[in-house]
Amino acid sequence: MPSSHSAIVMGMTTAVGKYAGVNSAAFALALIFSFVVMYDAAGLRRAAGRQAAILEQALSKNLVNNARRQEAKASSSFFGHTPVEVLVGAVIGVVAGLIL
């Protein structure tokens, strides 16, 4: 699934560029904000998701009770997006910003 965070911020940045101009300070701020959000979606959150998966694996090996094992399996989830998902979300956001 494409990154909705990337789509939203790139749509905003495109709209700001369209209406305020790409040489405006508002566009520069929106673009920087977009890069920070997309970096977070692809990098930091993905790393946190990998760490959570490793931690859950380590905990599940030490749990004796079946109920606790099921609870650990049910809570496993990944955060963040792959770089491709972030890129596709950004493209969708730019297209939406140009259309609206």
Order of alpha helices (4+ residues) and beta strands (2+ residues): alpha-alpha-alpha-alpha-alpha
